[in-house]
Structures are given as C-alpha cells and as structure tokens.
Amino acid sequence: MIERLKELGDEALQEIKEANTIKALEDVRVKYLGKKGPITEVLRGMGKLSAEERPKVGQKANDVREHIQEKLDEKSAELEKKALEEKLQAESVDVTLPGKEIKRGARHPLTAVVEEIEDIFIGLGFQVTEGPEVETDYYNFEALNLPQEHPARDMQDSFYVTTDMLLRTQTSPVQARTMEKHEGKGPVKIVCPGKVYRRDDDDATHSHQFLQIEGLYVDHNIRMSDLKGILEAFVQKYFGVDRSIRLRPSFFPFTEPSVEVDVSCGICEGEGCRICKHTGWIEVLGAGMVHPRVLEMSGFDPEEYSGFAFGMGVERFAMLKYGIDDIRHFYTNDIRFLDQFKRA
C-alpha cells in the first residue's frame, strides 16, 4: 500500500505540473483528494493490515496528501499570477495617447430664454408664480370668461383627461388661481411660465406642446398706458434699446380692450424685409386690460380694481432672438443644435 500511495503521489504531481488552467487544477484536486479518489480507496483497505503496518500506511497517506495539496497551492498561485499579468497586458493603457474630450451639457436655449424673461420682469417688480399642468375646466376656461360654446373649448383643440379635466391650453389659470388667493385685495403682480398643450399638427412654426409666459398686474387705477410702458421696457431690455412696439386692436375673451403687440424688425430697422414680411413689424404677443367679468369671478370688485394681462410664446421669442427657423429644433435633441448655445 505504501508503494501504491507513492505511485499516486507521483501521478498527481505530474498532472499538477501539466495543468494550465485553474479548472484543470481543480479537477486534479478532486481526482486525488476527493472522497472518491484513489488515496481514499487505498485507506479503506487498511482494515486488512496488521497493527504494525497501519500507522506506517496512515502516515504515508497523510504525507502524500499534504505534498499534493502543497503543490496544488503553488500551482494555483502561479496560474493566478499568470492570469493577472495577461489581463493587465490586455487592459493596458497607453498614457501617451491624447485624452478624450468629455462632453459637457449646456443650458437649453428655451430654459435660458425663460430665465432671462423672468429676470427682466422680476426687475420690473413682478413675482414668478406656477400652477398645475393638468387643470380643471373651470380655471382653464370658465374663470377666464370663455363660455361653453366658445371654439377654444372644443375637444379638437384641447387634450381632455376627463370631461372636467384637461391639459391646460394656457398659463392663464395660474392668474385666476392667484387672484382667488388674494381674496379681492390687490396688488397682484405676477408672471406665470410653464408648459401648455393644444391639439395641433407639428410643423416648422407649430407644436402640440410649447412654453408660454403670461403676466398679470391688478391694482387700483391700472391703465392701458401702464401696460404699454411695461411691455416697451421689456422689449427694449430683451431685444435692445433701439426697438419699439406698437399696439393693434384685437380680441381675447379674458381682456377688454385687447391688443396684439408688434416689435419693430431688428433686421431692416423698420424699412421692410422678408423676415417682417415687408411691414417693418413682427407680432410677438397678445395683451389687454383684464375683463371686468374675470376680475369679478376671481373675487375682485371691477369698480375698485383694474388690471392688464399679456401672454407670449417662449419658442417664438427664442426663434426671433437666435434666428431659428424651425420650432422642432428645440425638441429633437440634436447635439449639433444644442452645442451652439454653450456658454464659456
């Protein structure tokens, strides 16, 4: 049995020497040191040996096992070191190569325009106020003097969630909600930025979702001249001190009288060109004096208070300022377009 154990030890050492992977090495360990291995089989026959031979065979078996385990450990360490070296070699980095530029984001042009407009109106004494995008029919229409039969209430123009809830079509509901909170006591001087939604076909100048900023000023003795002064100050701050505005009569259900506001063309300086359709003016927003009915429904006495309101599309102001000819550029996430607006 001692000779057999010696033979098994030599065989195991040879197989350990030839193993070139961790798996092959593990197979050798299981083969010789496992419970069903040949060394265990030899030990099971010790019952047939004499009392003098048993200790010698047992000692030899332990020596063989320890020697095999020692060689297994050595070989395992050798294979692991080799594998690590190969991995490091495969993953090596040439530190002399030029580095890769890390792409950095930038403020979206619409975000930049919203913040710029907010800053201008904050400087004029307005507060920024926001409200829910999913709005009730009452605040989106009824409180703004839009009766049931008004075309703007048609299902074809609005995204309805239920018969009484819809995605807001304007930020005017924020004005109604704010006036209600004041409980008939002025002044109310706010601008309301946010997303609005209308059922429209997307093209170069239209989108079913866009950004809007509306303004409201309610107090004692507010006049149309106050509205013109505020809007003129805003336009000259946003577009430049050389620009002027004009007011044209118009109609909105929530203002009376109502006006369309034009700004003088900055390309031709009022002489007429393709951009302004040879008129010298570009339409930029709608405005007017708050309708007495709107004031009354929001808790204000129209005999005591008056006010003006205005609304503008942020995309239009961004397109005019940066010379962008397609509103879809704002939403397609083309990195080439967005890269143009990075700031130092």
C-alpha angles and dihedrals in degrees: 000000000000090000090049091052090050090051092050090050092052092048092050093049090051092051090046089053091051096046111107102176136052089242093053089049091051090051089056091050093052092044097055106022100033124108090256096043126121093255090058089048090054092051091053089065094057090098089076093056127094121256090255095053099046097073091047093051092044091051091048091050091052091048092050092048093048092048092049091048091049092053091045090055092048093049092046092053090048093051093046091051091049092049091050092050091050091049092049090048092050092047097042117137124216101227091193092068116101114261124252118251113249110228111233125197126232138206109280111248091239091052090049092050093048091051092046093051091046091052092051093052093043085057088054092055101265126136124222112239130178136193143182121302092210101065139180121251089242097059095036095050120354098053089049094057096257106140124212094263095052112121092231088068093059115121089235091066101042139051105235120198094184132350088276103030129066143157103272115259093203139007091246091103087070088060092052092047092048093050090051090054090054089059095218097312122117163244104073112174114165145141118210118204123184151109120296131188133214133167100252138139111254115239138138093300105022136064134175088228125038143147124262135184119200128183134205133187119180123173142113117311098000109168139189088255088062089054092050092048093051094047093046091051090048095048093048091049093048103037101021140282092269093065125096135190137222130199122222124190114258141151133253123161093229099049132054119213097025130193142188112226121218128189123210113260112261093201100059097017091234097313094109130259143166093277094057093034089248093294099105090233136087123203110234111163149352126243146155147149113302110261112250089232091058091050091049095049090051093052101263124127106236089204090061103030135045133173149168133236134193137181135199138181111239093208091056092052091048092049092050094046098046100030095244114165102191125052090204090072088075093061107034095078094225103171090210090061095044093047089066090069099053114126126214 
